[in-house]
Amino acid sequence: MTAHLHPSRRQLFTLAAATAAAAGLAPATAASAAPARHHEDEPDFGPNVFVYDPSTPAAEIQSTVDRLFARQEHNEMGTDRYAVLFKPGRYEVNARLGYYTTVAGLGEHPDDVEIHGAVRVVGQPDPNSPAGISALTNFWRSAENLAITPTDWSNQWAVSQASPMRRVHVKGILWLEPGNGGYSSGGFIADSKVDGITINGSQQQWLTRDSELGGDWTNGVWNQVFSGVLGAPAQGFPNPPYTTLPTSPVIREKPYLFVDAAGRWRVAVPGLRRDTAGTSWAAGGGTTRSLPLRDFFIARPSHDAQRINRELARGRHLLLTPGVYRLDRALRVIHPGTVVLGLGMPSLAPTGGDAALRVADVDGVRIAGILVDAGEAESDVLVQIGHRHSRRDHADDPISLQDVFFRIGGPWVGRARTSLVVESDHTLIDNVWAWRGDHGNGIGWTANTAGTGVIVNGDDVTAYGLFVEHYQRYQTIWNGERGRTIFYQSELPYDPPSQAAWTSPTGRGWASYKVGDRVREHEAWGLGVYSYFNQGVDIRCDRAIEAPRRPGVRFHDMVTVFLDGSGGIEKTVNEVGTPVVGSYGTSPVISYP
């Protein structure tokens, strides 16, 4: 979950899933969305994907997006997933996005799809917010690969975790809070351009990566990080709370679906870039390699793991259409260069205690756009990258994870010892939220059990936007050498029943971010760790960050925050920092050691 001053009120927003009958939403296939405009080779993405071209009546498109929003606005823990796709051209549409909804353009360039109106996320009622509205549970939705010309005064994108904006050109003002100071906490923008100002407002933490800002970035609360952003505000942490890196050390952008000039469906697979700043699609950005869609197995939720694994073993890529995939065994990616791309935020849900996904220690695998939901049978790990003794050099063609989101509890009872284990060297992590649920279904200290969110054992791993929250021991353990984290956001577990139940070998509580004792080199920028112990018991965490004190292990711009509840955090990193205990307070540390 996200940090704010009254986290105990979040459960007001845990609402039952809306039914199709109540919402009045009739199923529609891509063909039914615009039957007269489809080529004979048009792919069948199933009933929850809507594909439009500029000849589709604006009223038809508006009706669809309005019905989807009515169904998904409060469907936080539901199983419905949707994608609305626009072929190149201009559209008049005001699209509000609810849970598990993606709106994306199908052009080769973001400006190929022009939305005049909005693609926006609005706040939800919150009687404890100063504005009576908040975005604290606006999760699991996305906008990608299009241009937006706001016809109102701005385009509102009031979100928290797991709601990325990628490859978007906002031709005007971008507004990131729900309005007038309403609570909002945690977000991610990458490979995007904003022509006007960005109104950050009450957003408490945010990562902007490899983008371009044409106007000011207003305000900031605790932790705002800019990596490779043209027009970014100057370094100012802690006041203002801006951490600014002029370039991103190594990255490649997320794969995306598009239709080429000849009407052929393809998937772009952007290449590796180093020391980057600005968007990948600016003038002179170069040509992006792509794959024909016929090379992909287009999976439906009705397909079982055996069928999907058979297709992966044949060397096919995988496109997961919207829905929940209940898996009796892990999906296995064994071939170099395999692309696994989710459309409309599909969920992988292991049912028998296996992982959801295992990736071999091979070059160039791309995993993007998926949720992973733990099952009632405990999994040792939900996603594993490489194997225990992986030592191959992937520097020129790493494995990457982008917009991969984990949940332990929430939709149903879930248990897993660890959500993500990275064994392969040089892996890229780009916007991962690992969440042990604090509200929803199957929630409790002995119900949705989970020790650690992320373990990194591989060397030379780089993470941008690592969100890890509420696990019962260390949130993140980093054992690999030369690791780098650019932006980290973490809340400690809300619900330890006693200090004895939450005590580590090194003292009271468990640090959120743990660097292994043997690590010689590690560096991280922009870390925020927050406490809210809600059981009415005085729970202490001795330190938010725990790491060996060596010259090669370095941290920049860290903050701990007491949100509410009892107890708190004694130190920010090792023995440095002031206590944030018993009442609201922050403890920023600019550098360590």
C-alpha positions as CSV (number, residue, x, y, z in Angstrom):
1,M,0.0,0.0,0.0
2,T,0.9,3.6,-0.1
3,A,1.9,6.0,2.6
4,H,-0.4,8.7,4.1
5,L,-1.4,10.2,7.3
6,H,-4.5,8.1,8.0
7,P,-3.7,4.7,6.5
8,S,-6.2,3.0,8.8
9,R,-9.0,4.5,6.7
10,R,-7.9,2.7,3.5
11,Q,-10.3,-0.1,4.1
12,L,-13.1,2.2,3.3
13,F,-12.1,1.7,-0.3
14,T,-12.1,-2.1,-0.3
15,L,-15.4,-2.6,-2.2
16,A,-16.9,-5.8,-3.7
17,A,-16.4,-6.4,-7.4
18,A,-19.2,-5.0,-9.5
19,T,-21.2,-7.5,-11.5
20,A,-21.6,-7.4,-15.2
21,A,-25.3,-7.2,-14.8
22,A,-25.1,-4.3,-12.4
23,A,-22.8,-2.4,-14.7
24,G,-24.7,-3.2,-17.9
25,L,-21.6,-4.1,-19.7
26,A,-22.1,-6.5,-22.5
27,P,-19.1,-8.6,-23.6
28,A,-17.5,-7.3,-26.9
29,T,-14.8,-8.7,-29.0
30,A,-12.3,-6.7,-31.1
31,A,-14.5,-7.6,-34.1
32,S,-17.7,-6.4,-32.4
33,A,-16.1,-3.1,-31.5
34,A,-15.8,-2.1,-35.2
35,P,-16.9,-5.0,-37.4
36,A,-16.7,-3.2,-40.7
37,R,-13.1,-2.1,-40.3
38,H,-11.2,-5.3,-39.6
39,H,-8.8,-7.0,-41.9
40,E,-9.2,-10.7,-42.4
41,D,-5.9,-11.3,-40.5
42,E,-7.1,-9.2,-37.6
43,P,-6.0,-11.0,-34.4
44,D,-8.6,-12.3,-32.0
45,F,-7.7,-11.0,-28.5
46,G,-10.9,-12.3,-26.9
47,P,-13.9,-10.5,-25.5
48,N,-12.1,-8.1,-23.1
49,V,-10.0,-6.3,-25.8
50,F,-11.6,-3.4,-27.7
51,V,-9.8,-2.3,-30.9
52,Y,-10.8,1.0,-32.6
53,D,-9.8,2.9,-35.7
54,P,-10.6,6.6,-36.5
55,S,-13.7,5.7,-38.5
56,T,-15.4,4.3,-35.4
57,P,-18.1,6.7,-34.2
58,A,-16.9,8.8,-31.2
59,A,-20.1,8.0,-29.4
60,E,-19.5,4.2,-29.7
61,I,-16.0,4.6,-28.2
62,Q,-17.2,6.9,-25.4
63,S,-20.0,4.5,-24.5
64,T,-17.5,1.6,-24.2
65,V,-15.0,3.5,-22.0
66,D,-17.8,4.8,-19.8
67,R,-19.2,1.3,-19.3
68,L,-15.8,-0.1,-18.5
69,F,-15.2,2.6,-15.9
70,A,-18.6,2.1,-14.3
71,R,-17.8,-1.6,-14.0
72,Q,-14.2,-1.2,-12.8
73,E,-14.2,2.0,-10.8
74,H,-14.6,0.1,-7.5
75,N,-13.7,-3.4,-8.6
76,E,-10.4,-3.4,-6.7
77,M,-10.2,-7.1,-5.9
78,G,-12.2,-8.4,-8.9
79,T,-11.0,-10.7,-11.7
80,D,-12.1,-8.6,-14.7
81,R,-9.3,-7.3,-17.0
82,Y,-9.7,-5.0,-20.0
83,A,-7.7,-3.3,-22.8
84,V,-8.8,-0.5,-25.1
85,L,-6.5,-0.1,-28.2
86,F,-6.5,2.7,-30.7
87,K,-5.1,2.4,-34.2
88,P,-3.3,5.4,-35.6
89,G,-5.4,8.5,-36.0
90,R,-7.3,11.1,-34.1
91,Y,-10.0,10.4,-31.5
92,E,-12.4,12.6,-29.4
93,V,-12.7,10.7,-26.2
94,N,-12.7,11.2,-22.4
95,A,-11.5,7.9,-21.0
96,R,-11.6,7.4,-17.2
97,L,-9.6,4.4,-16.1
98,G,-10.8,2.1,-13.4
99,Y,-9.0,-1.0,-12.0
100,Y,-7.3,-3.4,-14.4
101,T,-7.8,-1.2,-17.5
102,T,-5.2,-0.3,-20.0
103,V,-5.6,2.3,-22.7
104,A,-2.9,2.1,-25.4
105,G,-2.1,3.4,-28.8
106,L,-1.2,1.1,-31.7
107,G,1.2,3.4,-33.5
108,E,4.9,3.1,-34.1
109,H,5.3,6.6,-32.5
110,P,3.2,7.9,-29.6
111,D,2.0,10.9,-31.7
112,D,0.5,8.4,-34.2
113,V,-2.5,8.1,-31.9
114,E,-4.0,11.5,-30.9
115,I,-6.5,11.5,-28.0
116,H,-8.3,14.9,-27.8
117,G,-10.0,14.9,-24.4
118,A,-8.3,12.8,-21.7
119,V,-7.0,9.5,-20.6
120,R,-7.3,10.0,-16.9
121,V,-7.6,8.6,-13.4
122,V,-9.7,10.4,-10.8
123,G,-9.7,10.2,-7.0
124,Q,-12.1,8.2,-4.8
125,P,-14.1,9.5,-1.8
126,D,-12.0,9.8,1.4
127,P,-13.6,11.6,4.4
128,N,-10.2,11.7,6.1
129,S,-8.5,13.6,3.3
130,P,-8.4,17.4,3.4
131,A,-10.2,17.4,0.1
132,G,-12.6,14.6,0.8
133,I,-10.9,12.6,-2.0
134,S,-7.8,10.5,-2.4
135,A,-5.9,8.3,-4.9
136,L,-4.4,6.0,-2.2
137,T,-5.9,2.8,-3.7
138,N,-5.8,3.8,-7.4
139,F,-3.7,0.8,-8.4
140,W,-3.5,-1.6,-11.4
141,R,-4.2,0.4,-14.6
142,S,-2.0,2.0,-17.3
143,A,-1.8,4.3,-20.3
144,E,0.8,3.7,-23.0
145,N,2.0,4.8,-26.5
146,L,-0.3,7.7,-27.3
147,A,-0.6,11.4,-27.3
148,I,-3.1,13.3,-25.2
149,T,-4.3,16.8,-25.9
150,P,-6.4,17.8,-22.8
151,T,-9.6,19.6,-23.7
152,D,-10.1,20.4,-20.0
153,W,-7.4,22.4,-18.3
154,S,-5.2,19.4,-17.7
155,N,-5.0,15.6,-17.9
156,Q,-5.4,14.1,-14.5
157,W,-3.5,11.0,-13.5
158,A,-4.2,10.5,-9.8
159,V,-2.7,7.2,-9.0
160,S,-0.5,5.2,-6.6
161,Q,1.5,2.1,-7.2
162,A,1.2,-0.3,-10.2
163,S,-0.3,2.4,-12.5
164,P,2.4,3.2,-15.0
165,M,2.3,5.9,-17.7
166,R,4.7,4.9,-20.5
167,R,5.5,6.3,-23.9
168,V,2.9,9.0,-23.6
169,H,3.0,12.6,-24.9
170,V,0.9,15.0,-22.8
171,K,0.3,18.1,-25.0
172,G,-0.6,20.2,-22.1
173,I,-0.6,20.1,-18.3
174,L,-0.3,16.8,-16.3
175,W,-2.0,16.7,-12.9
176,L,-0.9,13.9,-10.5
177,E,-3.0,14.4,-7.4
178,P,-6.8,13.8,-7.0
179,G,-7.4,17.5,-6.3
180,N,-6.9,20.2,-3.7
181,G,-4.5,18.3,-1.5
182,G,-6.2,15.0,-1.6
183,Y,-3.9,12.1,-0.6
184,S,-1.9,10.4,-3.3
185,S,1.2,8.3,-3.0
186,G,3.6,6.7,-5.4
187,G,3.7,6.5,-9.1
188,F,5.8,5.9,-12.2
189,I,6.3,7.7,-15.6
190,A,8.8,6.5,-18.2
191,D,9.7,7.4,-21.8
192,S,7.1,10.2,-21.8
193,K,7.0,13.9,-22.6
194,V,4.9,16.6,-20.9
195,D,4.7,19.9,-22.8
196,G,3.2,21.9,-19.9
197,I,3.7,21.9,-16.2
198,T,3.4,18.8,-14.0
199,I,1.3,19.5,-10.9
200,N,2.7,17.0,-8.4
201,G,0.7,18.4,-5.5
202,S,0.2,15.8,-2.8
203,Q,2.1,13.0,-4.5
204,Q,4.3,11.7,-1.6
205,Q,6.8,9.7,-3.7
206,W,7.3,9.4,-7.5
207,L,9.8,8.2,-10.1
208,T,10.1,9.8,-13.5
209,R,12.6,8.0,-15.8
210,D,14.0,8.9,-19.2
211,S,11.4,11.5,-20.0
212,E,11.1,15.2,-20.9
213,L,9.4,17.9,-18.9
214,G,8.5,21.1,-20.8
215,G,7.4,23.0,-17.7
216,D,7.9,23.1,-14.0
217,W,7.4,20.2,-11.7
218,T,5.4,21.6,-8.8
219,N,5.8,20.6,-5.1
220,G,6.9,17.4,-3.5
221,V,6.3,15.7,-0.2
222,W,8.9,13.0,0.8
223,N,10.7,11.4,-2.1
224,Q,10.7,12.5,-5.8
225,V,13.3,10.9,-8.1
226,F,14.2,11.9,-11.6
227,S,16.5,9.7,-13.7
228,G,17.6,10.8,-17.1
229,V,14.8,13.4,-17.3
230,L,15.3,16.5,-19.5
231,G,13.8,19.5,-17.7
232,A,13.9,17.8,-14.3
233,P,14.1,20.0,-11.2
234,A,17.5,20.5,-9.7
235,Q,18.8,18.2,-7.0
236,G,17.5,19.5,-3.7
237,F,16.9,16.7,-1.3
238,P,15.6,17.0,1.4
239,N,14.1,20.4,0.7
240,P,12.7,20.2,-1.9
241,P,12.7,16.4,-1.8
242,Y,14.2,16.0,-5.3
243,T,16.8,13.4,-6.2
244,T,18.0,14.1,-9.8
245,L,20.3,11.8,-11.8
246,P,21.3,13.4,-15.1
247,T,21.2,10.0,-16.9
248,S,20.0,6.5,-16.4
249,P,22.9,4.1,-16.4
250,V,21.4,1.2,-18.5
251,I,17.9,0.6,-19.7
252,R,15.7,-0.7,-22.4
253,E,12.0,0.3,-22.8
254,K,9.0,-2.0,-22.4
255,P,7.8,-4.0,-25.5
256,Y,4.6,-2.7,-27.1
257,L,2.0,-3.8,-29.6
258,F,1.6,-1.7,-32.8
259,V,0.2,-1.8,-36.3
260,D,2.6,-0.9,-39.0
261,A,2.0,1.2,-42.1
262,A,0.9,-1.9,-44.1
263,G,-1.6,-2.8,-41.4
264,R,0.4,-5.7,-40.0
265,W,0.4,-6.4,-36.3
266,R,3.8,-6.4,-34.6
267,V,5.4,-6.2,-31.2
268,A,8.3,-3.7,-30.8
269,V,11.2,-4.8,-28.7
270,P,13.3,-1.8,-27.9
271,G,17.1,-2.2,-27.6
272,L,19.5,-1.7,-24.8
273,R,20.6,1.9,-24.2
274,R,23.2,3.3,-21.8
275,D,23.6,6.7,-20.1
276,T,20.3,7.9,-21.4
277,A,18.3,11.1,-21.0
278,G,15.0,12.0,-22.5
279,T,12.6,9.7,-24.5
280,S,13.6,6.9,-26.8
281,W,11.2,8.2,-29.5
282,A,12.5,11.8,-29.8
283,A,13.9,12.9,-33.1
284,G,17.0,10.8,-33.9
285,G,15.8,8.0,-31.6
286,G,16.6,5.4,-34.2
287,T,14.7,2.4,-35.5
288,T,13.1,0.0,-33.0
289,R,13.3,-3.7,-33.8
290,S,10.0,-5.5,-33.9
291,L,8.5,-9.1,-34.2
292,P,5.5,-10.2,-36.2
293,L,2.5,-11.0,-34.0
294,R,2.3,-14.4,-35.8
295,D,5.5,-15.4,-33.8
296,F,3.4,-15.1,-30.6
297,F,1.1,-17.6,-29.0
298,I,-2.0,-15.5,-28.1
299,A,-3.1,-17.0,-24.8
300,R,-6.5,-17.0,-23.2
301,P,-7.3,-17.6,-19.5
302,S,-8.9,-20.9,-20.6
303,H,-5.4,-22.2,-21.7
304,D,-3.7,-24.2,-19.0
305,A,0.0,-24.1,-18.1
306,Q,0.7,-27.3,-20.0
307,R,-0.5,-25.7,-23.3
308,I,1.3,-22.5,-22.8
309,N,4.5,-24.2,-21.9
310,R,4.3,-26.3,-25.0
311,E,4.1,-23.2,-27.1
312,L,7.0,-21.6,-25.2
313,A,9.1,-24.8,-25.6
314,R,8.5,-24.5,-29.4
315,G,10.2,-21.1,-29.3
316,R,7.1,-19.0,-29.6
317,H,6.7,-15.7,-27.7
318,L,3.7,-15.2,-25.5
319,L,1.0,-12.6,-25.5
320,L,-1.3,-13.0,-22.5
321,T,-4.8,-11.5,-23.1
322,P,-6.8,-10.1,-20.2
323,G,-8.0,-12.4,-17.5
324,V,-6.8,-14.6,-14.6
325,Y,-4.6,-17.6,-15.6
326,R,-4.9,-20.3,-12.9
327,L,-1.7,-22.4,-13.2
328,D,-1.1,-25.8,-11.8
329,R,2.6,-25.5,-12.6
330,A,5.0,-22.7,-13.4
331,L,5.2,-21.2,-16.9
332,R,8.8,-21.9,-18.1
333,V,10.7,-19.5,-20.4
334,I,13.8,-21.4,-21.7
335,H,14.7,-19.8,-25.0
336,P,16.8,-16.6,-25.4
337,G,15.0,-13.5,-26.5
338,T,11.5,-14.7,-25.5
339,V,9.0,-11.9,-25.0
340,V,6.2,-12.5,-22.4
341,L,3.8,-9.5,-22.8
342,G,0.6,-9.0,-20.9
343,L,-2.3,-7.1,-22.5
344,G,-4.8,-5.5,-20.1
345,M,-2.9,-6.5,-16.9
346,P,-3.5,-10.3,-16.8
347,S,-2.9,-12.2,-13.6
348,L,-0.9,-15.4,-13.2
349,A,-2.2,-17.3,-10.2
350,P,-0.5,-20.5,-9.2
351,T,-2.9,-23.0,-7.6
352,G,-0.7,-25.8,-6.3
353,G,2.3,-24.2,-4.6
354,D,4.6,-23.9,-7.6
355,A,5.9,-20.7,-9.0
356,A,3.9,-18.7,-11.5
357,L,6.9,-18.1,-13.8
358,R,10.5,-19.5,-14.1
359,V,13.0,-17.9,-16.5
360,A,16.1,-19.8,-17.5
361,D,19.5,-18.0,-17.3
362,V,19.5,-17.0,-21.0
363,D,19.9,-13.7,-22.9
364,G,17.3,-11.2,-23.7
365,V,14.1,-12.4,-22.1
366,R,11.5,-9.7,-21.6
367,I,8.7,-10.1,-19.0
368,A,6.3,-7.2,-19.1
369,G,2.8,-6.1,-18.0
370,I,1.6,-8.9,-15.7
371,L,0.2,-9.4,-12.2
372,V,1.2,-12.4,-10.1
373,D,-1.3,-13.5,-7.4
374,A,-0.2,-16.0,-4.7
375,G,-2.4,-19.0,-4.1
376,E,-3.6,-20.6,-0.9
377,A,-1.0,-23.3,-1.2
378,E,2.2,-21.6,-0.2
379,S,4.8,-21.0,-3.0
380,D,8.5,-20.9,-2.2
381,V,8.8,-18.2,-4.9
382,L,6.4,-16.6,-7.4
383,V,8.8,-15.5,-10.1
384,Q,12.4,-16.8,-10.4
385,I,14.9,-15.3,-12.8
386,G,17.8,-17.7,-13.5
387,H,18.8,-20.5,-11.2
388,R,20.9,-20.7,-8.0
389,H,24.3,-21.0,-9.8
390,S,23.6,-18.6,-12.7
391,R,26.8,-16.9,-13.7
392,R,26.4,-16.1,-17.4
393,D,27.3,-12.6,-18.7
394,H,24.2,-10.8,-19.9
395,A,25.6,-7.3,-20.1
396,D,24.8,-6.8,-23.8
397,D,21.4,-8.5,-23.7
398,P,20.0,-8.7,-20.2
399,I,16.7,-10.2,-18.9
400,S,14.2,-7.5,-18.0
401,L,11.1,-7.2,-15.9
402,Q,8.8,-4.2,-16.5
403,D,5.5,-3.5,-14.9
404,V,5.4,-6.8,-13.0
405,F,3.2,-6.6,-9.9
406,F,2.9,-9.2,-7.1
407,R,0.1,-9.7,-4.5
408,I,0.0,-11.8,-1.4
409,G,-3.6,-11.8,-0.4
410,G,-6.2,-9.2,-1.5
411,P,-8.2,-11.0,-4.2
412,W,-8.1,-14.2,-2.1
413,V,-6.0,-15.9,0.5
414,G,-2.4,-16.1,-0.7
415,R,0.9,-17.3,0.7
416,A,4.5,-17.2,-0.7
417,R,7.8,-17.2,1.1
418,T,9.3,-14.8,-1.5
419,S,7.7,-13.0,-4.4
420,L,10.7,-12.4,-6.8
421,V,14.1,-14.0,-6.8
422,V,16.7,-12.7,-9.3
423,E,19.7,-15.0,-9.8
424,S,20.7,-13.9,-13.3
425,D,23.4,-11.2,-13.7
426,H,22.7,-7.9,-15.3
427,T,18.9,-8.2,-14.9
428,L,16.9,-5.0,-15.4
429,I,14.0,-4.3,-13.0
430,D,11.8,-1.4,-14.2
431,N,8.7,-0.7,-12.1
432,V,8.0,-3.7,-9.8
433,W,5.5,-3.5,-6.9
434,A,5.6,-6.5,-4.5
435,W,2.7,-6.2,-2.1
436,R,1.7,-8.3,0.8
437,G,-1.9,-7.2,1.1
438,D,-3.0,-5.0,4.0
439,H,-6.7,-5.0,3.0
440,G,-9.0,-7.1,0.9
441,N,-9.6,-10.9,1.2
442,G,-7.5,-13.3,3.2
443,I,-5.7,-10.6,5.2
444,G,-4.0,-11.3,8.6
445,W,-0.6,-12.0,10.2
446,T,-1.2,-15.7,10.0
447,A,-3.3,-15.7,6.9
448,N,-1.4,-14.0,4.0
449,T,2.0,-15.0,5.1
450,A,5.1,-13.9,3.2
451,G,8.6,-13.4,4.4
452,T,10.4,-11.3,1.8
453,G,9.3,-9.4,-1.3
454,V,12.4,-9.3,-3.5
455,I,15.8,-11.1,-3.3
456,V,18.6,-10.2,-5.7
457,N,21.5,-12.7,-5.8
458,G,22.7,-11.8,-9.3
459,D,25.5,-9.3,-9.9
460,D,25.2,-6.0,-11.8
461,V,21.4,-5.9,-11.4
462,T,19.8,-2.5,-11.9
463,A,16.4,-1.6,-10.5
464,Y,14.3,1.5,-11.3
465,G,11.2,1.9,-9.3
466,L,11.3,-0.8,-6.7
467,F,8.2,-0.8,-4.5
468,V,8.1,-3.5,-1.8
469,E,5.6,-3.4,1.1
470,H,4.3,-5.2,4.2
471,Y,6.3,-8.4,4.1
472,Q,6.9,-10.1,7.4
473,R,10.7,-10.0,7.4
474,Y,13.1,-8.1,5.2
475,Q,11.2,-6.4,2.4
476,T,14.2,-6.6,0.1
477,I,17.5,-8.5,0.3
478,W,20.3,-7.6,-2.1
479,N,23.2,-10.1,-2.1
480,G,24.6,-9.4,-5.6
481,E,27.6,-7.3,-6.3
482,R,27.5,-3.9,-8.0
483,G,23.7,-3.6,-7.6
484,R,22.0,-0.3,-8.2
485,T,18.5,0.9,-7.1
486,I,17.1,4.2,-8.4
487,F,14.0,4.9,-6.3
488,Y,12.8,2.6,-3.5
489,Q,9.5,2.9,-1.7
490,S,8.4,0.6,1.2
491,E,6.0,0.4,4.0
492,L,6.8,-2.0,6.8
493,P,4.1,-4.5,7.8
494,Y,1.1,-2.9,9.5
495,D,0.2,-5.9,11.5
496,P,2.9,-7.5,13.7
497,P,1.0,-8.7,16.8
498,S,3.9,-8.2,19.1
499,Q,7.6,-7.2,19.1
500,A,8.5,-10.8,19.8
501,A,6.7,-11.8,16.6
502,W,8.7,-9.3,14.7
503,T,12.3,-9.4,15.8
504,S,15.2,-10.2,13.5
505,P,18.7,-11.7,14.4
506,T,20.1,-8.2,14.5
507,G,17.6,-6.4,16.7
508,R,14.0,-5.2,17.0
509,G,12.1,-5.5,13.7
510,W,13.4,-6.2,10.3
511,A,15.0,-3.6,8.1
512,S,13.2,-2.9,4.9
513,Y,16.2,-2.8,2.6
514,K,19.0,-5.3,3.5
515,V,22.4,-5.4,1.7
516,G,24.1,-8.7,2.3
517,D,27.0,-8.6,4.8
518,R,29.5,-9.8,2.1
519,V,28.6,-7.3,-0.5
520,R,31.5,-5.0,-1.5
521,E,29.8,-2.6,-3.9
522,H,26.3,-1.4,-4.0
523,E,24.6,2.0,-4.6
524,A,21.1,3.3,-4.2
525,W,19.4,6.7,-4.7
526,G,16.1,8.0,-3.4
527,L,14.8,5.5,-0.7
528,G,11.7,6.0,1.4
529,V,10.6,3.7,4.3
530,Y,7.5,4.3,6.3
531,S,5.9,2.9,9.4
532,Y,2.3,2.4,10.5
533,F,1.9,-0.4,13.2
534,N,-1.9,-0.7,13.6
535,Q,-2.3,-3.3,16.3
536,G,-2.2,-0.9,19.2
537,V,1.2,-2.4,20.3
538,D,4.5,-0.4,20.6
539,I,6.5,-2.0,17.7
540,R,9.9,-0.7,16.9
541,C,12.2,-1.1,13.9
542,D,15.8,-0.5,14.8
543,R,16.8,0.6,11.3
544,A,15.0,1.0,7.9
545,I,18.2,0.2,5.9
546,E,20.8,-2.3,7.0
547,A,24.1,-2.6,5.1
548,P,27.8,-3.3,5.6
549,R,29.7,-0.1,6.3
550,R,32.2,-0.1,3.4
551,P,33.3,2.7,1.0
552,G,31.8,0.8,-1.9
553,V,28.3,0.5,-0.4
554,R,26.7,3.9,-0.8
555,F,23.3,5.4,-0.3
556,H,22.0,8.8,-1.4
557,D,18.8,10.6,-0.3
558,M,17.0,8.4,2.2
559,V,14.0,9.2,4.4
560,T,12.0,7.4,7.1
561,V,8.5,8.6,8.0
562,F,6.1,7.8,10.9
563,L,2.6,7.8,9.4
564,D,0.3,6.8,12.2
565,G,-0.3,4.1,14.8
566,S,2.2,3.0,17.5
567,G,5.9,2.6,17.7
568,G,8.1,3.6,14.7
569,I,11.6,3.5,13.2
570,E,14.6,4.3,15.3
571,K,17.3,4.9,12.7
572,T,17.3,5.5,8.9
573,V,20.4,3.6,7.9
574,N,22.4,1.4,10.3
575,E,23.0,3.8,13.2
576,V,22.4,7.0,11.3
577,G,19.2,9.1,11.5
578,T,16.8,10.4,14.1
579,P,13.9,8.4,15.5
580,V,10.4,8.7,14.0
581,V,8.4,7.2,16.8
582,G,5.1,7.9,18.4
583,S,3.9,10.8,16.2
584,Y,4.2,12.1,12.7
585,G,7.8,12.9,11.7
586,T,10.5,12.4,9.1
587,S,14.2,11.6,9.2
588,P,16.1,12.4,6.0
589,V,19.7,11.4,5.5
590,I,21.5,12.8,2.4
591,S,24.3,10.3,2.1
592,Y,25.8,7.2,3.7
593,P,28.5,6.5,4.7
